[in-house]
Amino acid sequence: MMMTKSGSPSRNAVVSPSLLVSLAATPWLAAIVGVRAAGEFIEQLGLASEEIFRGDRLPVLHFPDRPSDAPTDTTTPIDRG
């Protein structure tokens, strides 16, 4: 506020300081709410991706059986000669 020579506040201030403070606070409050909402969205997205990649939803892979002529004893040494 502007002060006159007598020390009293001037009545011809263009914009009230309380209005300026409220206009400056609005974007900050909107940003706080937006960041919280984005955080919750990312958390929910992470939980949904866990559900997609959970083991019981993956397809069963069928591997061929061992050939019958393959040795089943793994304790025999391999001849590397």
mmCIF file of the N, C-alpha and C atoms, coordinates in Angstrom:
data_MODEL
# 
_entry.id   MODEL 
# 
loop_
_atom_site.group_PDB 
_atom_site.id 
_atom_site.type_symbol 
_atom_site.label_atom_id 
_atom_site.label_alt_id 
_atom_site.label_comp_id 
_atom_site.label_asym_id 
_atom_site.label_entity_id 
_atom_site.label_seq_id 
_atom_site.pdbx_PDB_ins_code 
_atom_site.Cartn_x 
_atom_site.Cartn_y 
_atom_site.Cartn_z 
_atom_site.occupancy 
_atom_site.B_iso_or_equiv 
_atom_site.pdbx_formal_charge 
_atom_site.auth_seq_id 
_atom_site.auth_comp_id 
_atom_site.auth_asym_id 
_atom_site.auth_atom_id 
_atom_site.pdbx_PDB_model_num 
ATOM 1   N N  . MET A 1 1  ? 0.825  -1.163  0.000   1.00 0.00 ? 1  MET A N  1 
ATOM 2   C CA . MET A 1 1  ? 0.000  0.000   0.000   1.00 0.00 ? 1  MET A CA 1 
ATOM 3   C C  . MET A 1 1  ? 0.877  1.236   0.000   1.00 0.00 ? 1  MET A C  1 
ATOM 4   N N  . MET A 1 2  ? 0.377  2.236   -0.603  1.00 0.00 ? 2  MET A N  1 
ATOM 5   C CA . MET A 1 2  ? 1.118  3.485   -0.648  1.00 0.00 ? 2  MET A CA 1 
ATOM 6   C C  . MET A 1 2  ? 0.764  4.314   0.597   1.00 0.00 ? 2  MET A C  1 
ATOM 7   N N  . MET A 1 3  ? 1.755  5.009   1.117   1.00 0.00 ? 3  MET A N  1 
ATOM 8   C CA . MET A 1 3  ? 1.545  5.856   2.284   1.00 0.00 ? 3  MET A CA 1 
ATOM 9   C C  . MET A 1 3  ? 1.512  7.315   1.841   1.00 0.00 ? 3  MET A C  1 
ATOM 10  N N  . THR A 1 4  ? 0.624  8.038   2.413   1.00 0.00 ? 4  THR A N  1 
ATOM 11  C CA . THR A 1 4  ? 0.578  9.482   2.139   1.00 0.00 ? 4  THR A CA 1 
ATOM 12  C C  . THR A 1 4  ? 1.507  10.208  3.094   1.00 0.00 ? 4  THR A C  1 
ATOM 13  N N  . LYS A 1 5  ? 1.624  11.510  2.940   1.00 0.00 ? 5  LYS A N  1 
ATOM 14  C CA . LYS A 1 5  ? 2.516  12.295  3.793   1.00 0.00 ? 5  LYS A CA 1 
ATOM 15  C C  . LYS A 1 5  ? 2.100  12.229  5.258   1.00 0.00 ? 5  LYS A C  1 
ATOM 16  N N  . SER A 1 6  ? 0.843  12.056  5.512   1.00 0.00 ? 6  SER A N  1 
ATOM 17  C CA . SER A 1 6  ? 0.378  12.024  6.901   1.00 0.00 ? 6  SER A CA 1 
ATOM 18  C C  . SER A 1 6  ? 0.606  10.662  7.560   1.00 0.00 ? 6  SER A C  1 
ATOM 19  N N  . GLY A 1 7  ? 1.026  9.640   6.775   1.00 0.00 ? 7  GLY A N  1 
ATOM 20  C CA . GLY A 1 7  ? 1.308  8.325   7.341   1.00 0.00 ? 7  GLY A CA 1 
ATOM 21  C C  . GLY A 1 7  ? 0.152  7.355   7.238   1.00 0.00 ? 7  GLY A C  1 
ATOM 22  N N  . SER A 1 8  ? -0.987 7.788   6.724   1.00 0.00 ? 8  SER A N  1 
ATOM 23  C CA . SER A 1 8  ? -2.124 6.881   6.592   1.00 0.00 ? 8  SER A CA 1 
ATOM 24  C C  . SER A 1 8  ? -2.071 6.191   5.225   1.00 0.00 ? 8  SER A C  1 
ATOM 25  N N  . PRO A 1 9  ? -2.604 4.973   5.133   1.00 0.00 ? 9  PRO A N  1 
ATOM 26  C CA . PRO A 1 9  ? -2.572 4.259   3.853   1.00 0.00 ? 9  PRO A CA 1 
ATOM 27  C C  . PRO A 1 9  ? -3.384 4.993   2.788   1.00 0.00 ? 9  PRO A C  1 
ATOM 28  N N  . SER A 1 10 ? -2.908 4.894   1.582   1.00 0.00 ? 10 SER A N  1 
ATOM 29  C CA . SER A 1 10 ? -3.587 5.546   0.459   1.00 0.00 ? 10 SER A CA 1 
ATOM 30  C C  . SER A 1 10 ? -4.797 4.711   0.045   1.00 0.00 ? 10 SER A C  1 
ATOM 31  N N  . ARG A 1 11 ? -5.853 5.348   -0.297  1.00 0.00 ? 11 ARG A N  1 
ATOM 32  C CA . ARG A 1 11 ? -7.068 4.661   -0.715  1.00 0.00 ? 11 ARG A CA 1 
ATOM 33  C C  . ARG A 1 11 ? -7.077 4.367   -2.216  1.00 0.00 ? 11 ARG A C  1 
ATOM 34  N N  . ASN A 1 12 ? -6.129 4.874   -2.963  1.00 0.00 ? 12 ASN A N  1 
ATOM 35  C CA . ASN A 1 12 ? -6.144 4.690   -4.409  1.00 0.00 ? 12 ASN A CA 1 
ATOM 36  C C  . ASN A 1 12 ? -5.157 3.606   -4.853  1.00 0.00 ? 12 ASN A C  1 
ATOM 37  N N  . ALA A 1 13 ? -4.960 2.558   -4.042  1.00 0.00 ? 13 ALA A N  1 
ATOM 38  C CA . ALA A 1 13 ? -4.137 1.424   -4.454  1.00 0.00 ? 13 ALA A CA 1 
ATOM 39  C C  . ALA A 1 13 ? -4.865 0.697   -5.578  1.00 0.00 ? 13 ALA A C  1 
ATOM 40  N N  . VAL A 1 14 ? -4.110 0.295   -6.591  1.00 0.00 ? 14 VAL A N  1 
ATOM 41  C CA . VAL A 1 14 ? -4.722 -0.315  -7.769  1.00 0.00 ? 14 VAL A CA 1 
ATOM 42  C C  . VAL A 1 14 ? -5.297 -1.692  -7.438  1.00 0.00 ? 14 VAL A C  1 
ATOM 43  N N  . VAL A 1 15 ? -4.485 -2.553  -6.790  1.00 0.00 ? 15 VAL A N  1 
ATOM 44  C CA . VAL A 1 15 ? -4.927 -3.912  -6.477  1.00 0.00 ? 15 VAL A CA 1 
ATOM 45  C C  . VAL A 1 15 ? -4.641 -4.179  -5.005  1.00 0.00 ? 15 VAL A C  1 
ATOM 46  N N  . SER A 1 16 ? -5.582 -4.784  -4.353  1.00 0.00 ? 16 SER A N  1 
ATOM 47  C CA . SER A 1 16 ? -5.438 -5.103  -2.938  1.00 0.00 ? 16 SER A CA 1 
ATOM 48  C C  . SER A 1 16 ? -4.361 -6.171  -2.742  1.00 0.00 ? 16 SER A C  1 
ATOM 49  N N  . PRO A 1 17 ? -3.501 -6.032  -1.755  1.00 0.00 ? 17 PRO A N  1 
ATOM 50  C CA . PRO A 1 17 ? -2.477 -7.058  -1.497  1.00 0.00 ? 17 PRO A CA 1 
ATOM 51  C C  . PRO A 1 17 ? -3.081 -8.417  -1.165  1.00 0.00 ? 17 PRO A C  1 
ATOM 52  N N  . SER A 1 18 ? -4.209 -8.443  -0.485  1.00 0.00 ? 18 SER A N  1 
ATOM 53  C CA . SER A 1 18 ? -4.827 -9.737  -0.172  1.00 0.00 ? 18 SER A CA 1 
ATOM 54  C C  . SER A 1 18 ? -5.306 -10.433 -1.443  1.00 0.00 ? 18 SER A C  1 
ATOM 55  N N  . LEU A 1 19 ? -5.732 -9.647  -2.423  1.00 0.00 ? 19 LEU A N  1 
ATOM 56  C CA . LEU A 1 19 ? -6.122 -10.235 -3.698  1.00 0.00 ? 19 LEU A CA 1 
ATOM 57  C C  . LEU A 1 19 ? -4.906 -10.808 -4.421  1.00 0.00 ? 19 LEU A C  1 
ATOM 58  N N  . LEU A 1 20 ? -3.790 -10.098 -4.362  1.00 0.00 ? 20 LEU A N  1 
ATOM 59  C CA . LEU A 1 20 ? -2.562 -10.597 -4.989  1.00 0.00 ? 20 LEU A CA 1 
ATOM 60  C C  . LEU A 1 20 ? -2.084 -11.892 -4.333  1.00 0.00 ? 20 LEU A C  1 
ATOM 61  N N  . VAL A 1 21 ? -2.175 -11.959 -3.014  1.00 0.00 ? 21 VAL A N  1 
ATOM 62  C CA . VAL A 1 21 ? -1.765 -13.173 -2.298  1.00 0.00 ? 21 VAL A CA 1 
ATOM 63  C C  . VAL A 1 21 ? -2.675 -14.339 -2.676  1.00 0.00 ? 21 VAL A C  1 
ATOM 64  N N  . SER A 1 22 ? -3.959 -14.099 -2.746  1.00 0.00 ? 22 SER A N  1 
ATOM 65  C CA . SER A 1 22 ? -4.878 -15.185 -3.096  1.00 0.00 ? 22 SER A CA 1 
ATOM 66  C C  . SER A 1 22 ? -4.675 -15.635 -4.546  1.00 0.00 ? 22 SER A C  1 
ATOM 67  N N  . LEU A 1 23 ? -4.373 -14.693 -5.437  1.00 0.00 ? 23 LEU A N  1 
ATOM 68  C CA . LEU A 1 23 ? -4.105 -15.082 -6.827  1.00 0.00 ? 23 LEU A CA 1 
ATOM 69  C C  . LEU A 1 23 ? -2.790 -15.839 -6.955  1.00 0.00 ? 23 LEU A C  1 
ATOM 70  N N  . ALA A 1 24 ? -1.814 -15.525 -6.124  1.00 0.00 ? 24 ALA A N  1 
ATOM 71  C CA . ALA A 1 24 ? -0.536 -16.239 -6.162  1.00 0.00 ? 24 ALA A CA 1 
ATOM 72  C C  . ALA A 1 24 ? -0.651 -17.622 -5.519  1.00 0.00 ? 24 ALA A C  1 
ATOM 73  N N  . ALA A 1 25 ? -1.541 -17.779 -4.561  1.00 0.00 ? 25 ALA A N  1 
ATOM 74  C CA . ALA A 1 25 ? -1.681 -19.056 -3.866  1.00 0.00 ? 25 ALA A CA 1 
ATOM 75  C C  . ALA A 1 25 ? -2.430 -20.089 -4.701  1.00 0.00 ? 25 ALA A C  1 
ATOM 76  N N  . THR A 1 26 ? -3.304 -19.637 -5.567  1.00 0.00 ? 26 THR A N  1 
ATOM 77  C CA . THR A 1 26 ? -4.125 -20.565 -6.348  1.00 0.00 ? 26 THR A CA 1 
ATOM 78  C C  . THR A 1 26 ? -3.292 -21.520 -7.215  1.00 0.00 ? 26 THR A C  1 
ATOM 79  N N  . PRO A 1 27 ? -2.308 -21.054 -7.978  1.00 0.00 ? 27 PRO A N  1 
ATOM 80  C CA . PRO A 1 27 ? -1.512 -22.009 -8.761  1.00 0.00 ? 27 PRO A CA 1 
ATOM 81  C C  . PRO A 1 27 ? -0.724 -22.985 -7.897  1.00 0.00 ? 27 PRO A C  1 
ATOM 82  N N  . TRP A 1 28 ? -0.254 -22.523 -6.732  1.00 0.00 ? 28 TRP A N  1 
ATOM 83  C CA . TRP A 1 28 ? 0.478  -23.419 -5.845  1.00 0.00 ? 28 TRP A CA 1 
ATOM 84  C C  . TRP A 1 28 ? -0.422 -24.530 -5.327  1.00 0.00 ? 28 TRP A C  1 
ATOM 85  N N  . LEU A 1 29 ? -1.619 -24.179 -4.930  1.00 0.00 ? 29 LEU A N  1 
ATOM 86  C CA . LEU A 1 29 ? -2.556 -25.196 -4.442  1.00 0.00 ? 29 LEU A CA 1 
ATOM 87  C C  . LEU A 1 29 ? -2.948 -26.166 -5.547  1.00 0.00 ? 29 LEU A C  1 
ATOM 88  N N  . ALA A 1 30 ? -3.146 -25.644 -6.751  1.00 0.00 ? 30 ALA A N  1 
ATOM 89  C CA . ALA A 1 30 ? -3.469 -26.517 -7.880  1.00 0.00 ? 30 ALA A CA 1 
ATOM 90  C C  . ALA A 1 30 ? -2.303 -27.449 -8.191  1.00 0.00 ? 30 ALA A C  1 
ATOM 91  N N  . ALA A 1 31 ? -1.079 -26.952 -8.074  1.00 0.00 ? 31 ALA A N  1 
ATOM 92  C CA . ALA A 1 31 ? 0.092  -27.796 -8.333  1.00 0.00 ? 31 ALA A CA 1 
ATOM 93  C C  . ALA A 1 31 ? 0.211  -28.906 -7.294  1.00 0.00 ? 31 ALA A C  1 
ATOM 94  N N  . ILE A 1 32 ? -0.057 -28.588 -6.041  1.00 0.00 ? 32 ILE A N  1 
ATOM 95  C CA . ILE A 1 32 ? 0.013  -29.607 -4.981  1.00 0.00 ? 32 ILE A CA 1 
ATOM 96  C C  . ILE A 1 32 ? -1.021 -30.700 -5.233  1.00 0.00 ? 32 ILE A C  1 
ATOM 97  N N  . VAL A 1 33 ? -2.229 -30.313 -5.559  1.00 0.00 ? 33 VAL A N  1 
ATOM 98  C CA . VAL A 1 33 ? -3.283 -31.291 -5.829  1.00 0.00 ? 33 VAL A CA 1 
ATOM 99  C C  . VAL A 1 33 ? -2.931 -32.112 -7.069  1.00 0.00 ? 33 VAL A C  1 
ATOM 100 N N  . GLY A 1 34 ? -2.388 -31.459 -8.087  1.00 0.00 ? 34 GLY A N  1 
ATOM 101 C CA . GLY A 1 34 ? -2.013 -32.173 -9.312  1.00 0.00 ? 34 GLY A CA 1 
ATOM 102 C C  . GLY A 1 34 ? -0.895 -33.170 -9.088  1.00 0.00 ? 34 GLY A C  1 
ATOM 103 N N  . VAL A 1 35 ? 0.093  -32.801 -8.303  1.00 0.00 ? 35 VAL A N  1 
ATOM 104 C CA . VAL A 1 35 ? 1.209  -33.717 -8.024  1.00 0.00 ? 35 VAL A CA 1 
ATOM 105 C C  . VAL A 1 35 ? 0.719  -34.920 -7.233  1.00 0.00 ? 35 VAL A C  1 
ATOM 106 N N  . ARG A 1 36 ? -0.155 -34.690 -6.277  1.00 0.00 ? 36 ARG A N  1 
ATOM 107 C CA . ARG A 1 36 ? -0.706 -35.821 -5.513  1.00 0.00 ? 36 ARG A CA 1 
ATOM 108 C C  . ARG A 1 36 ? -1.513 -36.756 -6.418  1.00 0.00 ? 36 ARG A C  1 
ATOM 109 N N  . ALA A 1 37 ? -2.315 -36.181 -7.291  1.00 0.00 ? 37 ALA A N  1 
ATOM 110 C CA . ALA A 1 37 ? -3.115 -37.011 -8.198  1.00 0.00 ? 37 ALA A CA 1 
ATOM 111 C C  . ALA A 1 37 ? -2.211 -37.790 -9.156  1.00 0.00 ? 37 ALA A C  1 
ATOM 112 N N  . ALA A 1 38 ? -1.166 -37.149 -9.654  1.00 0.00 ? 38 ALA A N  1 
ATOM 113 C CA . ALA A 1 38 ? -0.238 -37.842 -10.545 1.00 0.00 ? 38 ALA A CA 1 
ATOM 114 C C  . ALA A 1 38 ? 0.482  -38.966 -9.808  1.00 0.00 ? 38 ALA A C  1 
ATOM 115 N N  . GLY A 1 39 ? 0.845  -38.735 -8.561  1.00 0.00 ? 39 GLY A N  1 
ATOM 116 C CA . GLY A 1 39 ? 1.494  -39.786 -7.767  1.00 0.00 ? 39 GLY A CA 1 
ATOM 117 C C  . GLY A 1 39 ? 0.586  -40.980 -7.546  1.00 0.00 ? 39 GLY A C  1 
ATOM 118 N N  . GLU A 1 40 ? -0.666 -40.720 -7.242  1.00 0.00 ? 40 GLU A N  1 
ATOM 119 C CA . GLU A 1 40 ? -1.617 -41.824 -7.056  1.00 0.00 ? 40 GLU A CA 1 
ATOM 120 C C  . GLU A 1 40 ? -1.844 -42.572 -8.362  1.00 0.00 ? 40 GLU A C  1 
ATOM 121 N N  . PHE A 1 41 ? -1.884 -41.837 -9.482  1.00 0.00 ? 41 PHE A N  1 
ATOM 122 C CA . PHE A 1 41 ? -2.070 -42.483 -10.776 1.00 0.00 ? 41 PHE A CA 1 
ATOM 123 C C  . PHE A 1 41 ? -0.890 -43.386 -11.098 1.00 0.00 ? 41 PHE A C  1 
ATOM 124 N N  . ILE A 1 42 ? 0.319  -42.909 -10.843 1.00 0.00 ? 42 ILE A N  1 
ATOM 125 C CA . ILE A 1 42 ? 1.507  -43.715 -11.127 1.00 0.00 ? 42 ILE A CA 1 
ATOM 126 C C  . ILE A 1 42 ? 1.549  -44.942 -10.226 1.00 0.00 ? 42 ILE A C  1 
ATOM 127 N N  . GLU A 1 43 ? 1.132  -44.790 -8.979  1.00 0.00 ? 43 GLU A N  1 
ATOM 128 C CA . GLU A 1 43 ? 1.085  -45.937 -8.076  1.00 0.00 ? 43 GLU A CA 1 
ATOM 129 C C  . GLU A 1 43 ? 0.081  -46.977 -8.567  1.00 0.00 ? 43 GLU A C  1 
ATOM 130 N N  . GLN A 1 44 ? -1.088 -46.540 -8.988  1.00 0.00 ? 44 GLN A N  1 
ATOM 131 C CA . GLN A 1 44 ? -2.096 -47.463 -9.507  1.00 0.00 ? 44 GLN A CA 1 
ATOM 132 C C  . GLN A 1 44 ? -1.618 -48.130 -10.796 1.00 0.00 ? 44 GLN A C  1 
ATOM 133 N N  . LEU A 1 45 ? -0.903 -47.385 -11.611 1.00 0.00 ? 45 LEU A N  1 
ATOM 134 C CA . LEU A 1 45 ? -0.349 -47.951 -12.841 1.00 0.00 ? 45 LEU A CA 1 
ATOM 135 C C  . LEU A 1 45 ? 0.678  -49.035 -12.521 1.00 0.00 ? 45 LEU A C  1 
ATOM 136 N N  . GLY A 1 46 ? 1.483  -48.810 -11.497 1.00 0.00 ? 46 GLY A N  1 
ATOM 137 C CA . GLY A 1 46 ? 2.456  -49.821 -11.071 1.00 0.00 ? 46 GLY A CA 1 
ATOM 138 C C  . GLY A 1 46 ? 1.778  -51.075 -10.560 1.00 0.00 ? 46 GLY A C  1 
ATOM 139 N N  . LEU A 1 47 ? 0.714  -50.897 -9.787  1.00 0.00 ? 47 LEU A N  1 
ATOM 140 C CA . LEU A 1 47 ? -0.018 -52.072 -9.294  1.00 0.00 ? 47 LEU A CA 1 
ATOM 141 C C  . LEU A 1 47 ? -0.663 -52.844 -10.436 1.00 0.00 ? 47 LEU A C  1 
ATOM 142 N N  . ALA A 1 48 ? -1.176 -52.128 -11.420 1.00 0.00 ? 48 ALA A N  1 
ATOM 143 C CA . ALA A 1 48 ? -1.790 -52.799 -12.574 1.00 0.00 ? 48 ALA A CA 1 
ATOM 144 C C  . ALA A 1 48 ? -0.737 -53.559 -13.374 1.00 0.00 ? 48 ALA A C  1 
ATOM 145 N N  . SER A 1 49 ? 0.454  -53.004 -13.510 1.00 0.00 ? 49 SER A N  1 
ATOM 146 C CA . SER A 1 49 ? 1.496  -53.710 -14.259 1.00 0.00 ? 49 SER A CA 1 
ATOM 147 C C  . SER A 1 49 ? 1.955  -54.954 -13.516 1.00 0.00 ? 49 SER A C  1 
ATOM 148 N N  . GLU A 1 50 ? 1.936  -54.921 -12.173 1.00 0.00 ? 50 GLU A N  1 
ATOM 149 C CA . GLU A 1 50 ? 2.256  -56.128 -11.416 1.00 0.00 ? 50 GLU A CA 1 
ATOM 150 C C  . GLU A 1 50 ? 1.239  -57.226 -11.695 1.00 0.00 ? 50 GLU A C  1 
ATOM 151 N N  . GLU A 1 51 ? -0.011 -56.853 -11.824 1.00 0.00 ? 51 GLU A N  1 
ATOM 152 C CA . GLU A 1 51 ? -1.045 -57.849 -12.113 1.00 0.00 ? 51 GLU A CA 1 
ATOM 153 C C  . GLU A 1 51 ? -0.835 -58.462 -13.493 1.00 0.00 ? 51 GLU A C  1 
ATOM 154 N N  . ILE A 1 52 ? -0.414 -57.655 -14.440 1.00 0.00 ? 52 ILE A N  1 
ATOM 155 C CA . ILE A 1 52 ? -0.206 -58.167 -15.791 1.00 0.00 ? 52 ILE A CA 1 
ATOM 156 C C  . ILE A 1 52 ? 0.928  -59.181 -15.802 1.00 0.00 ? 52 ILE A C  1 
ATOM 157 N N  . PHE A 1 53 ? 2.011  -58.862 -15.086 1.00 0.00 ? 53 PHE A N  1 
ATOM 158 C CA . PHE A 1 53 ? 3.198  -59.709 -15.133 1.00 0.00 ? 53 PHE A CA 1 
ATOM 159 C C  . PHE A 1 53 ? 3.249  -60.746 -14.020 1.00 0.00 ? 53 PHE A C  1 
ATOM 160 N N  . ARG A 1 54 ? 2.176  -60.916 -13.299 1.00 0.00 ? 54 ARG A N  1 
ATOM 161 C CA . ARG A 1 54 ? 2.150  -61.929 -12.251 1.00 0.00 ? 54 ARG A CA 1 
ATOM 162 C C  . ARG A 1 54 ? 2.207  -63.317 -12.898 1.00 0.00 ? 54 ARG A C  1 
ATOM 163 N N  . GLY A 1 55 ? 2.855  -64.248 -12.224 1.00 0.00 ? 55 GLY A N  1 
ATOM 164 C CA . GLY A 1 55 ? 3.128  -65.560 -12.795 1.00 0.00 ? 55 GLY A CA 1 
ATOM 165 C C  . GLY A 1 55 ? 1.912  -66.373 -13.180 1.00 0.00 ? 55 GLY A C  1 
ATOM 166 N N  . ASP A 1 56 ? 0.809  -66.251 -12.467 1.00 0.00 ? 56 ASP A N  1 
ATOM 167 C CA . ASP A 1 56 ? -0.330 -67.108 -12.784 1.00 0.00 ? 56 ASP A CA 1 
ATOM 168 C C  . ASP A 1 56 ? -1.053 -66.651 -14.049 1.00 0.00 ? 56 ASP A C  1 
ATOM 169 N N  . ARG A 1 57 ? -0.714 -65.523 -14.590 1.00 0.00 ? 57 ARG A N  1 
ATOM 170 C CA . ARG A 1 57 ? -1.355 -65.064 -15.824 1.00 0.00 ? 57 ARG A CA 1 
ATOM 171 C C  . ARG A 1 57 ? -0.487 -65.288 -17.049 1.00 0.00 ? 57 ARG A C  1 
ATOM 172 N N  . LEU A 1 58 ? 0.730  -65.756 -16.827 1.00 0.00 ? 58 LEU A N  1 
ATOM 173 C CA . LEU A 1 58 ? 1.614  -66.024 -17.956 1.00 0.00 ? 58 LEU A CA 1 
ATOM 174 C C  . LEU A 1 58 ? 1.251  -67.375 -18.561 1.00 0.00 ? 58 LEU A C  1 
ATOM 175 N N  . PRO A 1 59 ? 1.475  -67.535 -19.836 1.00 0.00 ? 59 PRO A N  1 
ATOM 176 C CA . PRO A 1 59 ? 1.152  -68.827 -20.455 1.00 0.00 ? 59 PRO A CA 1 
ATOM 177 C C  . PRO A 1 59 ? 2.117  -69.911 -19.996 1.00 0.00 ? 59 PRO A C  1 
ATOM 178 N N  . VAL A 1 60 ? 1.636  -71.140 -20.000 1.00 0.00 ? 60 VAL A N  1 
ATOM 179 C CA . VAL A 1 60 ? 2.466  -72.281 -19.659 1.00 0.00 ? 60 VAL A CA 1 
ATOM 180 C C  . VAL A 1 60 ? 3.294  -72.649 -20.884 1.00 0.00 ? 60 VAL A C  1 
ATOM 181 N N  . LEU A 1 61 ? 4.599  -72.736 -20.692 1.00 0.00 ? 61 LEU A N  1 
ATOM 182 C CA . LEU A 1 61 ? 5.481  -73.097 -21.799 1.00 0.00 ? 61 LEU A CA 1 
ATOM 183 C C  . LEU A 1 61 ? 5.726  -74.599 -21.747 1.00 0.00 ? 61 LEU A C  1 
ATOM 184 N N  . HIS A 1 62 ? 5.451  -75.272 -22.832 1.00 0.00 ? 62 HIS A N  1 
ATOM 185 C CA . HIS A 1 62 ? 5.628  -76.719 -22.909 1.00 0.00 ? 62 HIS A CA 1 
ATOM 186 C C  . HIS A 1 62 ? 6.992  -77.005 -23.521 1.00 0.00 ? 62 HIS A C  1 
ATOM 187 N N  . PHE A 1 63 ? 7.882  -77.557 -22.696 1.00 0.00 ? 63 PHE A N  1 
ATOM 188 C CA . PHE A 1 63 ? 9.207  -77.930 -23.174 1.00 0.00 ? 63 PHE A CA 1 
ATOM 189 C C  . PHE A 1 63 ? 9.182  -79.401 -23.564 1.00 0.00 ? 63 PHE A C  1 
ATOM 190 N N  . PRO A 1 64 ? 9.918  -79.743 -24.610 1.00 0.00 ? 64 PRO A N  1 
ATOM 191 C CA . PRO A 1 64 ? 9.943  -81.170 -24.994 1.00 0.00 ? 64 PRO A CA 1 
ATOM 192 C C  . PRO A 1 64 ? 10.642 -81.990 -23.910 1.00 0.00 ? 64 PRO A C  1 
ATOM 193 N N  . ASP A 1 65 ? 10.228 -83.251 -23.811 1.00 0.00 ? 65 ASP A N  1 
ATOM 194 C CA . ASP A 1 65 ? 10.857 -84.137 -22.841 1.00 0.00 ? 65 ASP A CA 1 
ATOM 195 C C  . ASP A 1 65 ? 12.285 -84.418 -23.271 1.00 0.00 ? 65 ASP A C  1 
ATOM 196 N N  . ARG A 1 66 ? 13.062 -84.936 -22.307 1.00 0.00 ? 66 ARG A N  1 
ATOM 197 C CA . ARG A 1 66 ? 14.434 -85.312 -22.644 1.00 0.00 ? 66 ARG A CA 1 
ATOM 198 C C  . ARG A 1 66 ? 14.407 -86.468 -23.631 1.00 0.00 ? 66 ARG A C  1 
ATOM 199 N N  . PRO A 1 67 ? 15.341 -86.465 -24.544 1.00 0.00 ? 67 PRO A N  1 
ATOM 200 C CA . PRO A 1 67 ? 15.430 -87.638 -25.435 1.00 0.00 ? 67 PRO A CA 1 
ATOM 201 C C  . PRO A 1 67 ? 15.786 -88.885 -24.621 1.00 0.00 ? 67 PRO A C  1 
ATOM 202 N N  . SER A 1 68 ? 15.263 -90.024 -25.039 1.00 0.00 ? 68 SER A N  1 
ATOM 203 C CA . SER A 1 68 ? 15.466 -91.261 -24.271 1.00 0.00 ? 68 SER A CA 1 
ATOM 204 C C  . SER A 1 68 ? 16.913 -91.727 -24.305 1.00 0.00 ? 68 SER A C  1 
ATOM 205 N N  . ASP A 1 69 ? 17.697 -91.315 -25.293 1.00 0.00 ? 69 ASP A N  1 
ATOM 206 C CA . ASP A 1 69 ? 19.088 -91.764 -25.360 1.00 0.00 ? 69 ASP A CA 1 
ATOM 207 C C  . ASP A 1 69 ? 20.036 -90.854 -24.585 1.00 0.00 ? 69 ASP A C  1 
ATOM 208 N N  . ALA A 1 70 ? 19.567 -89.782 -24.008 1.00 0.00 ? 70 ALA A N  1 
ATOM 209 C CA . ALA A 1 70 ? 20.419 -88.882 -23.228 1.00 0.00 ? 70 ALA A CA 1 
ATOM 210 C C  . ALA A 1 70 ? 20.684 -89.508 -21.875 1.00 0.00 ? 70 ALA A C  1 
ATOM 211 N N  . PRO A 1 71 ? 21.920 -89.413 -21.415 1.00 0.00 ? 71 PRO A N  1 
ATOM 212 C CA . PRO A 1 71 ? 22.229 -89.996 -20.097 1.00 0.00 ? 71 PRO A CA 1 
ATOM 213 C C  . PRO A 1 71 ? 21.532 -89.203 -19.001 1.00 0.00 ? 71 PRO A C  1 
ATOM 214 N N  . THR A 1 72 ? 20.993 -89.941 -18.047 1.00 0.00 ? 72 THR A N  1 
ATOM 215 C CA . THR A 1 72 ? 20.287 -89.293 -16.945 1.00 0.00 ? 72 THR A CA 1 
ATOM 216 C C  . THR A 1 72 ? 21.182 -89.155 -15.725 1.00 0.00 ? 72 THR A C  1 
ATOM 217 N N  . ASP A 1 73 ? 22.319 -89.855 -15.715 1.00 0.00 ? 73 ASP A N  1 
ATOM 218 C CA . ASP A 1 73 ? 23.238 -89.784 -14.586 1.00 0.00 ? 73 ASP A CA 1 
ATOM 219 C C  . ASP A 1 73 ? 24.189 -88.605 -14.809 1.00 0.00 ? 73 ASP A C  1 
ATOM 220 N N  . THR A 1 74 ? 24.138 -87.616 -13.968 1.00 0.00 ? 74 THR A N  1 
ATOM 221 C CA . THR A 1 74 ? 24.984 -86.427 -14.133 1.00 0.00 ? 74 THR A CA 1 
ATOM 222 C C  . THR A 1 74 ? 26.291 -86.535 -13.397 1.00 0.00 ? 74 THR A C  1 
ATOM 223 N N  . THR A 1 75 ? 26.539 -87.680 -12.709 1.00 0.00 ? 75 THR A N  1 
ATOM 224 C CA . THR A 1 75 ? 27.777 -87.835 -11.954 1.00 0.00 ? 75 THR A CA 1 
ATOM 225 C C  . THR A 1 75 ? 28.892 -88.424 -12.806 1.00 0.00 ? 75 THR A C  1 
ATOM 226 N N  . THR A 1 76 ? 28.607 -88.942 -14.004 1.00 0.00 ? 76 THR A N  1 
ATOM 227 C CA . THR A 1 76 ? 29.657 -89.528 -14.835 1.00 0.00 ? 76 THR A CA 1 
ATOM 228 C C  . THR A 1 76 ? 30.472 -88.420 -15.477 1.00 0.00 ? 76 THR A C  1 
ATOM 229 N N  . PRO A 1 77 ? 31.806 -88.544 -15.469 1.00 0.00 ? 77 PRO A N  1 
ATOM 230 C CA . PRO A 1 77 ? 32.644 -87.506 -16.061 1.00 0.00 ? 77 PRO A CA 1 
ATOM 231 C C  . PRO A 1 77 ? 32.497 -87.487 -17.585 1.00 0.00 ? 77 PRO A C  1 
ATOM 232 N N  . ILE A 1 78 ? 32.682 -86.353 -18.170 1.00 0.00 ? 78 ILE A N  1 
ATOM 233 C CA . ILE A 1 78 ? 32.628 -86.197 -19.624 1.00 0.00 ? 78 ILE A CA 1 
ATOM 234 C C  . ILE A 1 78 ? 34.035 -86.387 -20.191 1.00 0.00 ? 78 ILE A C  1 
ATOM 235 N N  . ASP A 1 79 ? 34.126 -87.195 -21.220 1.00 0.00 ? 79 ASP A N  1 
ATOM 236 C CA . ASP A 1 79 ? 35.426 -87.450 -21.857 1.00 0.00 ? 79 ASP A CA 1 
ATOM 237 C C  . ASP A 1 79 ? 35.769 -86.262 -22.749 1.00 0.00 ? 79 ASP A C  1 
ATOM 238 N N  . ARG A 1 80 ? 36.805 -85.531 -22.382 1.00 0.00 ? 80 ARG A N  1 
ATOM 239 C CA . ARG A 1 80 ? 37.192 -84.341 -23.147 1.00 0.00 ? 80 ARG A CA 1 
ATOM 240 C C  . ARG A 1 80 ? 38.494 -84.611 -23.909 1.00 0.00 ? 80 ARG A C  1 
ATOM 241 N N  . GLY A 1 81 ? 38.845 -85.835 -24.119 1.00 0.00 ? 81 GLY A N  1 
ATOM 242 C CA . GLY A 1 81 ? 40.103 -86.201 -24.707 1.00 0.00 ? 81 GLY A CA 1 
ATOM 243 C C  . GLY A 1 81 ? 40.235 -86.012 -26.133 1.00 0.00 ? 81 GLY A C  1 
# 
